Amino acid sequence: MRIDCIERRFAVLFSEYASIVVRWPLFFVLIPMMVTAALSTGLLRHKQAFMKDELELYTPTDAKARDELAQLDQLFHINDSDPFYATRRYDIKRAGYIIVTHREEDHDILNPLVMHAAMQLWSIVQAMTVQDGPSRRINYPSICVKFPMPPEFGRAIHALFSPNMTTPDEICVSNPLVEIFKLVLVSDRSFLNRSIDEITLGQIGDAVQLDATGMTHLLGGVTLDSQKRIAGAKAMMLPYALRHSSQDEDRVAEQWELQLAEFLAKYDSPIIRTAWWTYETLASESARDRHQLINMLLPCFFAVSIYTILTCCVFSWRRSRPWLAIGGVISAAMAIASGVGLMLLLGFGMTSVAYSMPFIVFSVGVDNVFILLSAWRATPTHENLEHRLRETFAEAAVSITVTSLTDLISFAVGCATEFPSVKMFCMYAVVAVIFTYIYQLTFFAGIMVFTCRREISNRNCLTFMKMKDKVEERLDRKLQQFSAGHWASHQPQDRSFEKNHILARFFKTHYSDFLLNPVVRIIILSLFMGYLGIATYGCTNVKLGLEPNDLLPDNSYGKRTLRIAEKYFADYGSNLHVWMYNLSATDTGGRRIWVVLDKEIELYEHTEFTGGSDSWLRTFFAFIKQAGLLITPENFVYILKNVFLSQPQFAKYNRDVVFDQTGTSLDASRVPVHLRQVGSANQSKAMHLFRRLAETSQLSTGVYADFFQFAEQYNAVLPGTLSSIAYAGIAVVAVSLLLIPEPIASLWVCFSIVSINVGILGFMTFWSVRLDFISMVTIVMSIGFCVDFAAHLAYNYAKGEGLTADERMRNALYAVGAPILQSATSTILGVSFMATAESYVFRSFLKTIILVITLGALHGLVILPVLLTLFHCGRSDDEKSEQVSTSEYDKPPSYRERRDSHQLAEARLNAQYSLQAKDVQIKYLSNPDLFIQSMSAIYSTPSEYAETDIVIPETRSLGTDPKPIGDLPMLALDPVRGHGIFPHRAKLVPRHTRSRDNLHQDPATFHVSHHK
């Protein structure tokens, strides 16, 4: 069954469209150029449209963590003006740290020499200034977030200097240990009647009370003595925090962080080494890859241009088409410029990931150049320009439409994902693909008209000068003599076949013979089954999620900082925020609210991923016990609000409790729980544990940690990938069924989609590529890309109506084998420039696209041809003719039936060629297996047998006036069998035998006898 109604109408439509382009090619060239020039003005604002790489761009928009953070901020909002308490902070914006280690790795830092160097470094950092206006400079103390003077800090100052010495109420966020050492070294006072030279770090430690619970979050690699006191450490953290509540403050803070990173990159000390992380680290470091990709756009353009030119040239100054190749490359570049410019003019932002889009769309956009050129080469060389271009677009434009639609659908499905960076990438890609398709049918079509016009007028491909006719005449004469000699030996050759690309001839002859070998088919199927087995095994071991350091280049300082932080501070991570809300409306079943709250907190403490908590409730009970007060449900809120929270030492707990509007009931309570041993490998597991605890609580409970947003991708990436594949696959299958004439061929295309995606997922594992939002978008893209190759082959295979499966496969490979190979090579060449980027994100793009193109080409050129020929369900012409010869021979048709059949065929020929079917002759055709005779040769009176002479004209007319007949197999002559496949068992026999040498001089007369 064939469903070709839509395909045939598209072919007619594009054929008529080609006639319009032939008449006004300059119009189709100039209009896209003017549109591109107008839309390219949007590229001027790409710097303003660039969005900094922040974690929000790489987490799903519907992530539960976003709602949890919003609720936490609503209940326990913190301003920059509030005292800074690290355990209560959930906003990491404009905060960072410097990690100081010994020059020698893993050496102890708790010695005066290292502490002195760390103090000097921190003093320089605090003194750094940034310009704020023409005459104002801002340093760290001017924009820092302050926190109350810790009690141990004040006691240390009093112990080291004087009990009567005044201390500030607030200090900038920093490491108290360094601040103490700094105060001691810069003081000119005596230190407890001793000189400063006698100060030892141990004495400072005694004053600051370095116990394991007070300072471990600022010291890494800590070793403890028998009394659980700090005996040594291998790293020290110097934290900072900047105000950013207003736009001006945020701008100044950003400048200060950038200057800090620039200073530390140049800082060198013989004693210590530094590693640092700022809020701008991710954005500034990923921008390096963005600049690198921008710099690679021009080399990519030239490399793809050179490759395209080489593939469009042959060993002929007339038939080489270098300017056509350049036009195809320029068409793809114009489409990208128009698409990106339009999106920027409409106000869309652009992320670093979107900068990889031009490499992908540009490489794929050039692919259709090879399809159109292959279709042009296959057209009869004797026809006029309009006829050849009509045939070219009728053959190739439908195939291009199928692949463009599938690419568009794949990217459109990607726009529906919940990852903002992926959505933005796919939106730009959708617009670029649309412009690519439009410009190929307009700008490139116009360039093709000018190129083909030059070729037909016999002009040089480079200079456009008229070539001498003698050269062409000599080549024509040789080809005519070769064709005449071959025809006489019953092996006719088509000049269009000889003039086609060497790769096209290779695919039709040697390569097709290779694939048709039964042994080769068995080997290919065996290897294919092995491929599916290995890929399936890889799918079962695929790794999920993107790690934070994967967003950074390999040589980024940020990666080194994250490794050091995980090495020395893994046990001293951030805090899990646990809060219970709607307490005033909660029925506790007669139990006291503080008992219920304390039991809930115990569930989150000392788990696999947590330690203890800093609970206001327990501190409150200790205070009540020490004060000797009695707590009852009636006075609980009053004592908590007016007695406990009014004490300065308990000020940090003010942000942990929320009362109802009347102020008489506790409505919400928050407790920070210390996290430990939470890394990229177990973030998802930890998040699920905490959420399960919250869901099973009898109180309304919420949980949040700063790693939740990043861990959300582990939950979203796999279902998102599978659903995107399903949606895109269904849409692509629908397009294939509508535009590929044979449903069975469309189903094999669908099978190729499944096979290729299984291969991509499986072999990603072996290539160290995880399933994350980056590989997810490339897998979704693969649905469109892999269909490109399979659809080209399946479409051309399905067009071969009335041929054997093997002949269909030969013709399909002849038409698209070379373009598929050239397209795959050009795409890999174009995207290979992304290898210059250093981050995992772009390497992941590169690896998955190489997998997509390689597996797609193998399916299109190896696996699909074998499957189509082995499982072909249609009947060939041989089978149909054999059926006619066996079943109709004993029951010949009537004279009226024969006449009606002949008249219909004659009308089709006359309509196509405007020929008068009077002279009986056979003419050479572009198809090597077909010859045509006029219809009068088979008209006869209703007698038992009729005979007609057919005169073969001179050989010169064979080479100068070939005429294709289209799809009329009943008029075909098979020179190998020696008879024609006429409607009524006609056969062609020579009346006069002539030698091959004299055939080109004298006509040869043949005799046709046919059964009535």
N, C-alpha and C positions, 0 to 999 in steps of 0.2 A: 504494500500500500504506500502511495506517495501523497504527501501533503505539500504540494508545491504552489498552491494558488497565491500565497503571499510572496513567496520567493520570486515567482515569475513576474508578478506585478512590480516588485522592487526592481527587477532586472530591466523591465521595459521603462520604468520611471528614470532610472539612472542612464539608460541608453538615450532617452530623449533629452535628459539634462546635459549629457555630453555634447549633443548637437548645439545647444545654446552656448556652452563654453567655447566651442570651436569658432563660433561666429564672433564672440566678443571676449577674447581671452584677456585683453588688457584691462577690461573692467573688473574681472575676477581677480586680477593681481593687485590692482591699485586700491580697491576698497578695503581688503584685509590689512594692507599696509597703513592706510589712514586710520582704521579702527585701532590697530596696535599702537600707533603713535599717540593717539588720544588716551588710550587706557594706560599706557606705560607711564603717564605722569603720576599715577598712583605709587609707583616705585620710589618716588622721592620722599615719601613719608614712611618708609619701612623702618627707619630707626625709631620714629615715634610710636609705631605700631608694635614694635617688638615687646613681647611680654617676658619678664624675667622668669627664669626657671625656678619655681617654687614647688614644694611638695604637693600643694593643692592641684597643680596641673597634672600630676601623675596618680591621683587618687580618684576613685569614682565619684561623680557628682551626687549620686544617690547613696553614698556611703553613710552608714549608721553613725560613724564617728563624727561626721559633720553635725548631726543633730545632737549628739552627746556633748560636743564642745559648745554648741550654742546654748544648750540648757545649763551647762556648768557656768558659762559666762553670764548668763541671765541671773542665776541665783547668787553667784559669788564673784561678781565683777571686780576686777582689779585695775586701778589706774596707775599711770606712771608716778603720780604724786604720792601714792600710797607707799608706806615703808616696804622695802624689798625683803621678802622672805622666800628663799629659794624653794622650800618645800611646798609653798602655796602657789607658786607661779605655774600657770598652764600656758602662758603666752611666751613663746621663745623668740619673738621678733626683737631685733636689735639687741640680742644678747649673744655672747660668745665666750671664748676662753683661750688662754695660752697654756700649753703644757711644757713644762721645763724638765729636762732630763740631763743627766750627766753626759759629758762629751763621750765617755766610754759607755757603751750600752750596758744596762742593768747594774750600773754602779750606784752606790748609796748617795743620796743628795742631801741628807741631813748632816751637813758639815758646814762650818762657817764660810769656807771658800765658795761653795755652790750657792749658799744662801745670800752671800754678798753679791754675787753676779746676778742672781734672780732679783734682788732688791734694786740693783742698778738698772736692770732691764725694765722693771715696773715703773721706776721713776721716770725713765725716758718716755714710756708709753703714756703716763699721766701728763707729761709736759707737752705732748704732741698737740698741735693746734691746726685747725682748718679755717679757711676763710669764710666768713659770713658777712657779706657786704663789703663795701670798699675799704672800710677802716676798722673792721671788727674781726677778731680771731677768737675761736672757741677751743678750749682744751677739755680734757676728760672731766675734771671736777665740775665744769660748767654745765655739762649735758648728761652726767651720770645719774642713774637711779640710786638713791641713797637708802640705806637700811639702818635701823637703830643700832646704837652701840651695844654690842653683845656684852653681857655681864662679865664673862671671863676676860674680855678684852680690857674692860675698865679695871678689873682687878689686877691684870697683868701690868698695866701702866702704873697703877698705884704701888704695886710691889717692886717694880723696877726703878721707879723714880721717887715719888713722894706720895704718901697717903693723902696729902692735901692738894695734890695737883688736879686741876679741873680737866675734864675730858669732854669732848664734843658729844652732843646727843645723837648725831647721825654721821655716818661716813659713807663714802662711795663704795659700791660693790667691789670687793677685792678679796684677797686671801689674808685673813687676820694675821697669820704667822709672818708673812712678808711685811705687813704693816708694822707689827711689833719690832721686827728686826730693823726696819727702816727708821723708826722713831729712836731706837737705841743708838744707831750708828750716827745719826745726824744731830743727836743731842750733845750739848757741851757740858751737861751736868755730870756729876759723879754718879756712878751706879752702885748704890748702897756702900758708899765710902770706898769704892774700888774704881780703878781706871777702866775705860772702855776696852782696853786691850785684854783685860781679864775676863771679859764676857764670853761665856760659852753658850753654845746652842742648847746644851742640856739645861742650863739655868733658865733660859728663855722658855724652854719647854716646861719646866716646872712652874713657871709663872703663868703660862697660858693653859696649863693643865691639858697636855696632849694625851687624851685618852682615846680609846678605840671608837667611841661613839661620837665624840665631838669634832674630830678633824679628818676622819677617814674619807669623807666625800671630797676633800681637797688634796689628799695625798694618795698616790697610787703605788701599788706593789708594796704594801705595808707589811712589815714583820713586827710581831709582838713579843714582849718578854713574858716572864712567868706571871707577872701581875697584870697582864692584859694591857700593858702600856706600849706605846709605839716605840720600837727599838730602831727602826730604820724604814726608809722608803726609797723607791726608785723613780718616782715622778711627782711633780707638784703642779697643781692646776691654779692658774691665775684667772679668775672669772671677771667678767665685766658686764654691765647692762646700761643701755642708753635710753633716754626718754625719746618717745616717738609718737606721742598722742596727737600732736598737731602736724600739719603738713610741713611747716618750716622746720620743726624739730626732727622730723623723719628725714628730711633732706640733709640737714647738718649731720645727723647720725650716720647716714649712708656715706657721706664724704669722709667722716672720721674712720669708719670701718675700712674703706678702700685704702686710705692712707696707712692705716695700721698694717694691712696685708702687704702693702708695698714696702713699708719699712722692715717688717719681719723677713721678707724675702731676701733682703740685702743684709740682714743682721748676721754677724759672725762673731763668735766668742770662743776663745781657747778652752773655756771651762764648761760651758753648758751648750745644749742644743735645744731648739725651740720647735714646737709644732702648734698650729693655731687653727681655729675655726671661727668664722664670723657668719653673720646672717647673710652676707653677700657672697659667701664662698661658692655656693652652688651656682648662682647666677653668673658671677664673674668667670669662674673656671669653665662652665659649659659654653660661655661666649667665645672662648678660644676655638672650640670646634666649629662654632657658627662662622667665625671669620675665616677659618681654614676652608670650610665648604664654599663660602663665597669666592674665595681666591681660586678654587678648583673649577668653578663653572666655565671659565674661558678655556682652560686646557681640555676639559671634557668636550666642549663644543668643537674644538679643532680636531681632537682625536676621533670623535664620531664622524666628523665631516670627512676626514681623510679616509676612514674605513668605508664610508658610504660611497665616496668617489671611486675607490678601487673596485668595489663590487659592482658599480654601474658601468664600468669600462670593460671593453673587450678588445680584441686585436683588430680593430677597425677604426679609422679616424671618423667615419661617418656614423657608425652604429654605437660608438661610445657616448655616454651621456653624463659627463662630469657636472655640467651646470644643472642638470635635473637633480643630481644627488645633493648639490649645494642648496637647491630650492627646497628639497624635502627637509633638510636640516634646519634651514631658516624658518620653514613653516612650523616645525615643532618648537623652535625657540620663540617665535612670535606668539604661539599659543600660550606658552608659559608666561611670557611677559604680559599678555592681555589678561590671562586668568588671575595672576597675582595682583596686577595693577587694579583690576576691577574690585577684587576683594578688599584691597587697602583703601580704595576710594569709598567703598561702602562702610568703612569704619571697623573692619574686622582686625583683630590682633593677630600676631604671628609668634610662634614659639620656635625654639631651636630645632625641634623635631620636624617642623614644617619646612625647614631649609633643605631637607633631604628630598622633598617632593620633586624639584626640578630635575634631579638626576634620574629619577625613576620615570617620570612622565616623558622627559626628553628622549630617553633611550627607547621607550616603548613607542613613542610617537613616530620615530623614524622607521619603525618596522613596516608600516603600511606602504612605505615607498617601494619596498621590495616586492610586495604583492602586486601593486599597480604596474610596476615595470615588467614583472614576469608575465602578466596578462597582456601587455602590449607586445612583448616579444613573440607571443604565441599567435598573434593575429597575422593574417595573410599579408605578405609584403607588397603584393601587387595592388591592394585596394587603396582607395583614396584616404585622406587624413580623417575625415569625418566618420567614414565607415569603420575604420580601425579603432578610433577612440570610442565610438558607440559600443563596439564589441568589447573593448577593454573595460569600460565602466560597467557594462552589463555583467561581465564575468567577475570582476574584482570588487566592485562597490558593495555588493551584497555581503561578501565575506568580510569586508572592512566594517560594514555596519554591525554585523554580528559581534565581532571582537570589540568594537567601540562600546556597544551596548553592554556587553558583559563586564568590561572594565568599569564603565560608569555605574553599573549596578553594585559591583563589589565595593567601590569607594562610597557609594551612597549608603550602603549598609553600615560601613564604618562610621558614617556621620551619626548613626543612631547609638553608638556605644556611649558609655558613661564616663569614659576617660577624657577629660578636656583636651589634652594634648593630641590624642588620637583623633578626636572629633575635628579639631582644627586642621590637622594634616589632611584628613579625608575631604573636608570642605574645599580646601584649596585644590586638591587633586581632582575633585568632581568638575570644578569650573575649568581647570586646565584641560581635562579630557574632552569636554564639550568644545572648547575652542580648537583643540587639536583636530577633532573630526570635521569641524566647519572649515578650518583653513586647508585641510587636505582636499576637500571637495571644491574649494574656491581658489585659493592662492596656488597651491601645488598643481591643481588641475590646469590653471592658466599657464603656469611654467611648463607643464607637460605639453600643452598645445604648441607653444613656441619651440620646444625641443624637438618634438616630432615633426613639426613643419620644416625645421632645419634638416632633419634626417632625410625626409622625403625629397627635399630639394637638392640633396647631394652636396651638403656643405660640411666643412671641417668642424669637428666638435669643439675646438678651442678657438680658432680664428674666425669661424663662420664664413670663410672664403669658399667660393665655388670650387669643387674638386674637378680634376680633369676627367672627362668621360672615358678616356682610353683605359684607365685603370679599372673603372667599373665594368666597362664592356668586356675586358679580358676576364675579369672574375665571373661575370655572368656567363660568358661563353664556356668557361670550364665547368661551371655548375650545370649548365644546360647539357653539355656532353656527358657529364657524370650521370645526370638524371636520365638522359635518353638511354644510355647503356644499361643502367640499372633497370629501367622499365622493360627493356627488351628481355632481360633475364628474370622478369616477373618479381623484381624487388624494388619497387618505386620508392624514391626518397623525396621528402618534403623540404623545400628550401627554408621554410620557417623553422623547421626542426634543426637544420644545419646551422642556421644563424642564431639560434638560441644560445643561452649561456652554457658553458661546459658543465656546470653543476646540474643544470636541468637535464641535459642529455645523460649525465651519469646516473641520476636518480631514475630515469625511465628505463635505462638499459641494464647496466651492470648491477646497480643497487637493487633494482626490482628483481632481477634474476636471483640475486643473493637471498632476498627475503622469501622468494617463492620456492626455494629449495626446502623439501620436507624436513631434512635433517636440521637445517638452520632454524626452521619454525619450532621444532621440538626443543632445541637448545634455548631459544628465546623464551618460550613458555616456561621452561624449567627455571631459567634465571629470573623470570618475572615472579614465579611463585616464591622463590627464595628471597627476592626483594620484598615481597609483601610480608613474609615471615619475619625478616629482620626488622622491617619498619614497625610491625605490630609489637615486637618485643621492645623496641625503643619507645613506643607510645606508653607502654606500661611503666616505664622508668623516667618519664619526663619530669623535670623539675619546674616548680612553680615560683613565680614572684621575682620582683626586681629588688636588688639590694640598694641601699642608699648610695654606696660608693660607686655603683655602676653608672650613675649619672655624671661622674667626674672623669676627666681624662686620666690616662694611666700615670702620667708623671705629675699629676696635680698634688699640691701640698695638702689638699683636703683629704685625699686618700691616705696619705701617710698619717695624718692626724687621727682619722677614724681608726686606723689599725692600732696606733698607740693607745688611744682611748679605750678600745676594746681589750687591749692587752693588760693595761694597768688599772682601769676603772670599771671593769665589767661588773664587779660586785657592788659598785656604788653608783647605780644608775639613777634615773629620775624617779618620780613618784607616781603611784597610781592614786587617782582621785576617786574616792568612794563617797557618794552622798545619798542620803535618804530624804525624800521630799514628801509634801502633803501630809506631814506628821499630825498637823492639827485636825485633820479629818480622818485619821486612821484609828481604827478600833484595835487596841492592843490586847483585848480579851481580859481586861482586869489587871494585866501586868503593868508595872511602872515603866514609863517610856525610856528612862535611862538604862534600865536593865535590858530592855529589848535592843536598844542601840548598841550597847556593849557586846551583846551576843552576836549581833550582825557583823561588827568589826572583827571579831575573832575569826570569822570564816575566811577573811582575806589575809590574815597574818600568817607568816611562816609557812607559806605554800612552796611549791616548786620554784616559783618566780618572785616571791616576796619575802621580806623580812618583817621587822616590827613596824609599828605605826606611831605617828605623833598625834595621839588622840586628845582633843580638848577635854573629853569627858573624863578620862582617867586623871588628867592633871587637875581637873575641877574637883574630883573626889579626894585627891591628895590634899588639895587646898582646904576643902571642907573638913577633912579629918584633922589637919594640923590646926585649923581654927576652932575646932570643937563645935561645929555647927550641926544641926539636925535638918536633914532634907526630907520634905514631904511633897506630895503632888501639888499642894497649894502654894508653897514658897519656892519651888524648884526654879521656875522661870525668873522670879524676882531676884533671888540670890545670884543666879547665873548672870543676869543682865546688869544688875546694879552693884554687885559686890565683886564677883570674880573678874568679869571682863573690864572693870574699871581700874584694875591693877596694871601698872606699866609693864611689868614683866610678863603679863599674859596678853599683851596687845595683839600679838600675831593671831590669836584665836578669834578676834573680832570678825574676821572674814570667813570663819568656819561655821557660824550659826546664823540663821535667819528666823526672825519672829514674824508672826502674822500681823495683819494691819492694825489690830488692837494692841499689839505688844504684850499680850498676856499669855500667848501660847507659842511653843517652839514649832516652826513650820518646816525647817530644813536644817540638816546637819551634814558637814563635810569633814572627812578624815583623810589625810594623805598617808599612804602606805608605801614604804620604801621598796623599790624594785631591785632585783638582783639577777644576774645571769640571764638577762633577756637580750638576745641578739637577733640578727636577721634570720637565723635558721629556725628560731622558735617563737617569733613574734606572733604569728597567727595562732599558734597553740595557746600562748598565754592570753591573748585577747579573748579567745573562745572560752577559756576557763573562767575568766573574770565575768564575762557576760552570762554564762550559765549560772554562776552564783547569784548574780543580780536578778535574773529571771525567776529563780526559785525562792527568792526572799519573800517573806510575808509583808514586808514594807516596800513601798515604791522606791526602787533603788536605781541609781545610775552609776556608771563607771567610765573613766576615761584616763588614758595615758598618751603622752606625746607620740608614741609609736603606732597608735591605733590607725591613724589616717593612712600611713604607709602600709600597714598590715592588711588594710581593707582590700588591696589589690589581689591578695592571695585568694580571697573569697570570690572576687568578681571576675578574675581573668579566665578561669576555666569555663564557667557557664556562659560568660560573654563570648568567648571564642566559639564554643559549640553552637550557640544560638545564631551568631553572625554567619557561621558557615552554613547553617541550615537555611536561613533566610536568603542569603546570597545564592546558595545552590539551587533552591527552588526557582528563584527568579531567572537564573542563568539557564536552567533546564527549560523553562517556559520559552525563553527567547530561542533556544536551540531548536525546540520542537516546531516553532512557528516558521523559522527561516531556513532550516535544513530540510530538504524535500523528503527524506526517508526517516521515519520515526526510529527505525532500528539503528541508524547511524547516530541519531541524537541520544539514544540510550547508551550507546558505547561512549559517547562524549561524557555523559553523566558518570559512567563508570570510571572514566579517566579522572574526573574531578575528585571522586572519592579516593582513588588510588594515589593520586598526587598528594592530596592533603594528608593521607596516612603516612606517605613517605616523608613529607616535610616534618610532621610532628615526630616521627620516629628518628630520623637522622639528625634532627636538632639536638637530641640527647647526646649523640656521639660526637657532635661538633661543639659541645659545651655552650649551647644556647638554651636558655630557660624559656618557659612559656610565661611571658609577661605581656604588658600592654604593647611593647614594641613588636615582639614576634606575633602577637595577636593581629595587629593591623596588617602585617605582611602575609599572614596566612589568609586573612580575608581578601587581600589583594590577589593572592595566588589563584583564587577561584576565577577571577577575570583573566589573569595572565595565562594560566594553564589552559583555559578554554581557547585562548587565541590560537595556539598551535593545533589543538585537537579539532577546533571548529573549522579552521582552514582546510584541513585534510578531509574531515567528514563531509563538509559541504561539497568539495570537488569530487569526492567519491560518490556522493548521492546524485550528482548531476549526470553520471554516466548511465543513463537509462538505456536498457537494451543491450548491455555489454556483460561479459563474464566478470566475476568478482576480481579475477587476476588483472584483466584489462582495465577495470575501474581503478584498481590500486595503482597500476602503472601511470594512467593518465593523471590521477590525483597527485602522485609524487612528482610527476613531470611538471605539474602546474605550481605546486606549493612547496615541494621538497627543498629547493634552493632558497626560497624566501624564508622558510622556517629556520633553516640553518643560519642564514645571514642575520635574521632578526634576533635569534638567541645570542649570536656572537656580539652583535652591536649593543644589545641590552647589557650583557655582562661587562663589555668594555666601558659603557657609560657609567654604570653604578660602581665600577671598580675604583673610581676616584674617591669614593667615600672611605676607602681604606686609609686615606691620609688623616681622617679623624681619629682621635685617640681614645674616645670613650666607648664603653660597651654598647651604648645605645645605637650608635651608627655602625659599629661592627656587627651588631645583631641584625640590623637592616641589611647589611651587605651579605651576610651569610645566608639569611633566609631567602633573599631574592635570588642568589646564585642557586640555591636548592630549587626554588620555584622554576626558574628558567631551564635549569639542567633537566629536571624531572619532566617538565612540560615538553621540552624538545625530544627527549627519549620516548615519551608516550606518543607524540605526534609523528615521529619518523620511524619508530621501531615497533612499539607494542600495539598501537592502534591499527596500523596496516595489517599486521598479522591477525589480529582479532576480527577485523572487518572481513578479510578474505576467508577465514576459516568458518565464521558463523554468518555467512551471507545467506539471506533468506529469499532473495528475489530470483527471478528466472532470467537467464541471459538470452541474447539473440540466437545463439546456436541452439539452445533448447527450444525456443519458440519456432525457429525455422524447421528444426527437426520434427516438431509436433505437426507443423503444417504439411511437411513432406510425407509423413506417415498417415495422417488422418484425412488430409484433403486430397491426396493423390487419386484415390478411388472415387472421389466425389468432387469433380472439378466445378468451379463456379460457372454461373451462366455468363453469357456474353454481356448482358446488361450490367452484371456485377463487376465484370472486368473493366468495362468501359467507364463506369462511374468511378472506380478506383483509380484508373489512369487519368481521368479528367481532373480529379481532385489533386493528384500529385502534380500534374502539369500546371494547374492553377497556382499551386504553392511556389513552384519554380519560377513561373512567369512573374508572380508578384514580387519575388525576391530579386530577380535579376533582370526583369523586363526583356526576356529572350523569347524569340519566336521558335517554338519547337517544331521546326520543319526539316532542317538539315540534320541528317543522322551523323553524329560525330561523337567522339570521346575526347574529353579534355582533362588535362592534368590538374589535380586538386591539391589544396594545402594539406589535407589529411592523406598520409601515405597509403592508406588502405582503401581509398575511395576514388572511383572514376565515374564520370557522368555521361550519360547518353541522352539524346533528345527523346521525347516521349513517342514520336512517330515510329521509333524503332520497335516498339512493342505493341503498337496498334495492329490489328489484323482482322480480317473478316472471319466470321464464325465458321471456320473450317477446322478440321482435326489438327492440322499442323500448319504453321505459317513460317516463312523464312524471310529474313531481312539482312541485307548487307550493311555493315558498319565500316566506314572508312576512317582510318586513323590519320589525322593531318600530319604535316611535317613537324619534325621535332622542335623547330624554332617556335612554333605556336604553343608547344607544350610549356616552354619556359616563360613565355611572355604573357600568356593569358589564362592563368589557372582560375577556376571558379569553384568555391566550396558550395555544397548543396545543403548543408545543415543536417537536420535529423531526418533523413529519408533512407533508411536501410534497405528498402525494397528495390532501390535503384543502384545498390552498391555492387561493385564487381570485386570479387576476391581473386587477385592475380595468382595467388599461391595454389588455389584449387583449380584454377583454369576455367571457371564459369561464374556467371553473375547470379546473385540471389534475386531473381526476378519474381514477380507475383505468381507466375505460372510455369515454374521449372524451366526457365530459359537457360540456355548455355551458349557460350561464346567460343567459337572455334575458328582458327585462321583459314581463310579460303586459299591464300597464297602464302607459302612459307618463304620468308626472307631472312637473310643473315643479319646478325646484330650490327655488322659494319655498315650495311646499306640501309638500315632502318631510318637513319636520320636524313636520308636523301630522297627516298620514295615512300609514298603512302603505303600502308599495309591495310588490306581489307580483311575484315573478320565477318563471320557468318553467325547469325543468331537464329537458333531454332527454339521455339518454346511451345510447350503444351498448352492447349487451349484452356 
